[in-house]
Amino acid sequence: MKKIVPTIFTLLLLTNLFLAKAQKQPYSFSNLPVVAKTSFKADTLNIIKFGAKNDGVTLNTKSINDAIIACNKKGGGVVLIPKGLWLTGPIELKSNVNLHLQKNAILQFTKDFDQYPLVASNWEGLPQMRNQSPIWATNQQNIAVTGFGS
C-alpha cells in the first residue's frame, strides 16, 4: 500500500505534464492561426439585375442582400458591385459568397441608424444591445469581400 500511493501520484503528475505539453501554445506573433484559403464558383450575379441603382440616393440594401441570398442558394459564387456610388444599409454575407467590388465601386453605408436594427451582443462579458454592423455574417463559412472598390 505504501508503494501504490506514490506510484499513483507519480503517474498522475507525469500525465498532467504530458497533457500540458500536448496543449496548443497561446497565439502570438510567432504562432498565428492559419487562415483557410477561400474558393468560389465562377458564377457571377450583378446587383443591377436585382434592381440596384448607382445614383448615390437610392437605398440598395434589399437588392444587394437579395443577390447574396440568390448566390448562396445556387451554391455560391461572386456578387458583383459594379463601378458607381451605391448607397446601402447593412449587408449580410452568406456562405460561399464573394462580395466583389469593381474598380471605382463605392459602397456608401447610410447614416440612417433606423436601417441598422438592434442586435443582442455583449460588452466585457455583460449582455448588451447594439446596432447591427454594416457588413456582417453569423455562422457562415467561406466568405470574402474582394476587389478594388472602397
JOWOTA-V555877 format. One line per field, one symbol per residue. ss: DSSP state (H for helix, E for strand, L for the rest). A space follows every 50 residues. Layout:
BEGIN
ss = ???
END
This chain:
BEGIN
ss = LHHHHHHHHHHHHHHHHHHHHHLLLLLELLELLLLLLLLLLLLEEEHHHH LLLLEEEEELHHHHHHHHHHHHHLLLEEEEELLEEEEELLEELLLLEEEE ELLLEEEEELLLHHHLLEEEEEELLEEEEEELLLEELLLLLLLEEEELLL
END
